[in-house]
């Protein structure tokens, strides 16, 4: 991924906890009459816990369908959780009424994956950016709207006169900049970035990532950055959480995750990522089989049916996410053995 500013070393100490996610789940009724009668559910997110600190970027990675985007929408109450807590300071946002959550949501904004679908094509850019102020009249006096729109457009790399244009008149990268400007309009504390660069060309991805990092430093934002591109997550994240089939299987600083992956699923993801530098290439771990159904996940460890290290204990006992979640935690029975962290990766046969 060219022209991306390299990540700084992980912070020596994290800021104060800003969002504490505890055992959050989201289950959907399974489709089909037989499954509904049997009480089948899709466990899209299942007992996920982590802490986001002030000024931190937490990257969340995993295969398509692992629950990343569902988790983002649950935390913003765009979909209702099945269980758990999300403590923003001392407030459990899952317990807020619809009216209370609407007021609280100004502290948490989102940048969506598809910049065109997330912008109203019938509204000008200026109307899109000022819409949050119409919803929250106390956020900014009306007489300051025009100047603030010009400031935000300039800050994201567009021109003040672009406010008179419509979304279809911009490129994909420019539309995502408009989405970022809209997210900044209410001066949030947390911005959820739901695969914000996956629909963009590689060179444009680099520009948007650099912009997000600059804005974070300027405004003191905390990011939850969701992506499937491991190189993108590496460049922007302070810590990385790896999800598989609705659960977090490993979490740590980006250096820990990328230099010393402990969970076999993390090892497989990293081995599949292309590396230009031969020194960074890894032994390939080829995952066997398909991702199990979230309606009927495997007993014990959910990854065991595709894991080259699986033994009987993996089928009988689900591994806990052990360790310090603010530093390093792994959900694997063999993470601390000579078969886990820092052990040579044994590739499966194709």
C-alpha positions in Angstrom: 0.0 0.0 0.0 2.1 3.0 -1.2 2.5 6.4 0.3 0.9 5.6 3.6 2.5 7.3 6.6 3.9 4.4 8.7 2.4 3.8 12.1 4.1 5.2 15.1 5.3 2.8 17.8 2.5 1.7 20.1 1.8 4.3 22.9 3.8 3.6 26.1 0.5 4.1 28.0 -3.0 4.3 26.7 -5.4 7.1 27.6 -8.3 6.8 29.9 -10.9 4.2 29.0 -13.6 5.8 26.8 -15.7 2.9 25.7 -15.9 -0.4 27.6 -17.6 -3.2 25.6 -18.6 -6.2 27.8 -20.0 -9.5 26.5 -21.9 -7.8 23.6 -23.9 -10.2 21.5 -26.2 -9.8 18.5 -28.3 -12.8 17.4 -30.7 -12.9 14.5 -33.6 -15.3 14.0 -32.5 -17.9 11.4 -34.3 -17.8 8.1 -36.6 -20.6 7.1 -39.7 -21.9 8.8 -38.1 -25.1 10.1 -35.2 -23.2 11.7 -37.5 -20.6 13.2 -39.7 -23.3 14.7 -36.6 -24.9 16.2 -35.5 -21.6 17.7 -32.4 -21.3 15.4 -30.5 -18.1 15.6 -27.6 -16.6 13.7 -24.9 -15.7 16.2 -23.5 -12.7 14.3 -21.7 -11.3 17.4 -21.2 -13.5 20.4 -19.9 -12.2 23.8 -17.4 -9.7 22.5 -15.5 -7.6 25.0 -12.8 -4.9 24.6 -11.9 -1.4 25.8 -11.3 1.6 23.6 -9.1 4.3 25.1 -9.2 8.1 24.5 -7.1 8.9 21.4 -6.6 5.3 20.4 -7.3 3.5 17.2 -8.6 -0.1 17.7 -8.5 -2.1 14.4 -10.9 -5.0 14.0 -10.1 -7.5 11.3 -11.4 -10.9 10.1 -13.0 -12.6 7.1 -16.2 -11.5 5.6 -19.1 -12.6 7.8 -17.2 -12.6 11.0 -19.4 -10.0 12.6 -17.2 -6.8 12.3 -19.8 -4.5 10.7 -22.6 -5.9 12.8 -20.6 -5.1 15.9 -20.1 -1.5 14.7 -23.8 -1.0 14.1 -24.6 -2.5 17.5 -22.3 -0.1 19.3 -24.0 2.8 17.6 -27.5 1.3 18.3 -28.2 1.3 14.6 -29.3 -2.3 15.3 -30.3 -3.3 18.8 -28.0 -5.7 20.8 -29.1 -9.1 22.1 -27.1 -8.7 25.3 -24.1 -7.2 27.0 -23.0 -3.7 28.0 -21.3 -0.7 26.2 -20.2 1.8 28.8 -19.4 5.2 27.4 -17.9 6.7 30.5 -20.4 5.6 33.2 -23.3 5.4 30.8 -24.5 2.1 29.4 -25.7 3.2 26.0 -27.7 0.0 25.6 -29.9 1.1 28.4 -30.7 4.5 26.9 -34.1 5.3 25.6 -34.5 6.1 21.9 -34.6 9.8 22.7 -31.6 9.6 25.0 -29.6 7.6 22.5 -30.3 10.2 19.8 -28.7 12.9 22.0 -25.8 10.6 22.9 -25.1 9.6 19.4 -23.6 13.0 18.6 -20.6 11.8 20.6 -20.2 8.7 18.3 -20.3 9.0 14.5 -19.6 6.6 11.6 -17.9 6.6 8.3 -19.5 4.0 6.0 -17.9 1.6 3.6 -19.7 2.9 0.5 -19.3 6.6 0.2 -21.9 7.0 -2.5 -24.7 4.9 -0.9 -24.2 6.8 2.4 -24.8 10.3 0.9 -28.2 11.5 -0.1 -28.0 12.1 -3.9 -30.7 14.8 -3.7 -28.8 17.0 -1.3 -25.9 19.2 -2.0 -22.7 18.7 0.0 -23.4 21.7 2.1 -26.9 20.3 3.0 -25.3 16.9 3.8 -22.8 18.4 6.2 -25.2 20.8 7.9 -27.9 18.2 8.4 -26.6 17.1 11.9 -26.8 20.8 13.0 -30.5 20.9 12.0 -31.1 17.8 14.1 -29.1 19.2 17.1 -29.8 23.0 17.0 -27.6 23.6 20.0 -24.5 22.2 18.3 -23.8 25.3 16.2 -25.5 28.6 15.7 -27.1 28.9 12.3 -25.1 32.1 11.5 -21.9 30.0 11.7 -23.0 27.2 9.4 -21.5 28.5 6.2 -18.1 29.2 7.7 -18.0 25.9 9.4 -18.9 24.0 6.2 -16.1 25.8 4.4 -13.7 24.9 7.2 -14.6 21.2 7.2 -14.4 20.9 3.4 -11.0 22.5 3.5 -9.9 20.3 6.3 -10.7 17.1 4.4 -9.0 18.3 1.2 -11.9 19.8 -0.8 -12.7 23.4 -1.7 -15.2 25.7 0.0 -17.1 26.0 -3.2 -17.7 22.3 -3.4 -20.6 22.7 -1.0 -22.8 23.7 -3.9 -22.2 20.4 -5.8 -23.9 17.1 -5.5 -22.4 13.7 -4.5 -22.5 12.3 -8.1 -20.2 15.1 -9.2 -17.3 13.7 -7.1 -15.0 10.7 -7.3 -15.2 7.9 -4.8 -12.3 9.3 -2.8 -13.8 12.7 -2.7 -17.2 11.3 -1.6 -15.5 9.6 1.3 -13.9 12.9 2.3 -17.4 14.3 2.3 -18.5 11.5 4.6 -15.6 12.2 6.9 -16.5 15.9 7.0 -20.1 15.0 7.9 -18.8 12.7 10.7 -16.8 15.6 12.1 -19.7 18.1 12.1 -20.8 17.3 15.7 -17.3 17.1 17.1 -17.6 13.5 18.2 -15.3 11.7 20.6 -15.5 8.3 18.8 -15.6 7.7 15.0 -16.4 4.2 13.8 -14.8 3.6 10.4 -16.6 0.7 8.8 -14.2 -0.4 6.0 -13.9 3.2 4.8 -11.3 2.6 2.1 -12.2 -0.9 0.8 -14.2 0.6 -2.1 -11.4 2.9 -3.2 -8.3 2.6 -5.4 -5.1 1.7 -3.6 -3.5 5.2 -4.1 -6.7 6.9 -2.9 -6.8 4.5 0.1 -3.4 5.9 1.2 -4.6 9.5 1.0 -7.7 8.8 3.0 -5.8 6.8 5.7 -3.3 9.7 6.0 -6.2 12.2 6.3 -7.8 10.1 9.1 -4.6 10.0 11.0 -4.1 13.8 10.7 -7.6 14.4 11.8 -7.3 12.1 14.8 -4.2 13.9 16.0 -5.8 17.3 15.5 -9.2 16.6 17.2 -8.1 13.9 19.7 -10.5 11.3 18.2 -10.7 7.6 19.1 -11.3 5.3 16.2 -12.8 1.8 15.8 -11.4 0.9 12.4 -12.9 -2.1 10.7 -11.2 -3.6 7.7 -10.3 -6.9 6.0 -7.1 -5.4 4.5 -4.4 -6.2 7.0 -1.9 -3.7 5.6 -4.4 -0.9 6.1 -5.1 -1.9 9.7 -1.4 -2.2 10.5 -0.7 1.4 9.4 -3.5 3.1 11.3 -4.1 1.0 14.5 -2.6 1.2 18.0 -4.2 -2.2 18.9 -5.8 -4.9 16.7 -8.6 -7.3 17.5 -9.0 -10.4 15.3 -12.6 -11.7 15.0 -13.7 -15.2 13.8 -17.3 -16.3 13.6 -18.6 -13.6 15.9 -15.9 -13.8 18.6 -12.6 -12.0 19.2 -9.8 -14.7 19.2 -6.8 -12.4 19.7 -6.2 -8.8 20.6 -2.9 -6.9 21.1 -0.8 -4.0 19.8 -0.2 -4.0 16.1 3.4 -5.0 16.6 2.4 -8.0 18.8 -0.2 -9.1 16.3 1.9 -8.7 13.2 5.3 -9.7 14.5 4.2 -12.6 16.9 0.7 -13.8 16.1 -0.3 -16.3 18.7 -3.7 -17.6 17.5 -3.5 -20.0 14.5 -6.3 -18.0 12.7 -4.2 -14.8 13.0 -1.3 -16.7 11.7 -3.3 -17.9 8.7 -4.6 -14.4 8.0 -1.2 -12.9 8.0 0.4 -15.6 5.9 -2.2 -15.0 3.2 -1.5 -11.3 3.0 0.9 -10.3 0.2 4.3 -9.0 1.2 6.5 -7.0 -1.1 9.6 -7.3 1.1 10.9 -10.9 1.0 11.9 -10.6 4.6 8.3 -10.1 5.7 7.0 -13.1 3.8 5.6 -15.9 6.0 5.1 -19.6 5.6 1.7 -20.1 4.1 -1.0 -21.5 6.3 -3.8 -22.8 4.1 -7.1 -23.0 5.9 -9.0 -26.2 5.3 -12.8 -26.3 4.7 -15.4 -23.6 4.8 -16.3 -21.1 7.5 -18.8 -23.0 9.8 -22.4 -21.7 10.0 -23.1 -19.2 12.7 -26.4 -20.9 13.2 -24.7 -24.0 14.4 -21.1 -23.2 15.3 -18.6 -26.0 16.3 -18.5 -27.0 19.9 -15.6 -25.8 22.0 -13.3 -23.6 19.9 -15.1 -22.3 16.8 -11.9 -22.4 14.8 -11.0 -26.0 15.5 -12.6 -27.4 12.3 -10.0 -25.5 10.3 -7.1 -25.4 12.7 -3.9 -27.3 12.1 -3.2 -27.4 15.9 -6.6 -28.8 17.0 -6.8 -31.6 19.5 -9.6 -33.2 21.6 -9.6 -30.5 24.2 -10.5 -28.0 21.4 -13.8 -29.8 20.8 -14.7 -30.2 24.4 -13.8 -26.8 25.9 -14.1 -23.3 24.5 -10.9 -21.3 25.2 -11.3 -18.1 27.1 -9.8 -14.8 25.9 -7.0 -15.0 28.5 -4.5 -12.2 29.2 -4.8 -8.5 29.6 -7.2 -7.1 26.9 -5.5 -3.7 27.1 -2.2 -5.3 26.1 -2.4 -8.9 24.8 -5.1 -11.6 25.1 -5.5 -14.8 23.1 -8.4 -17.4 22.9 -6.4 -20.6 22.2 -5.6 -23.6 24.4 -2.0 -23.7 23.0 -1.2 -20.0 22.9 1.3 -20.3 25.8 2.8 -23.6 24.6 5.7 -24.3 22.3 3.0 -24.8 19.6 1.6 -21.3 20.0 3.2 -17.9 20.3 6.6 -17.6 18.5 6.5 -21.2 17.4 7.2 -22.0 13.7 4.1 -22.1 11.6 3.4 -25.6 10.2 1.5 -25.2 6.9 -1.4 -27.4 6.0 -1.2 -29.3 2.8 -3.3 -27.7 0.0 
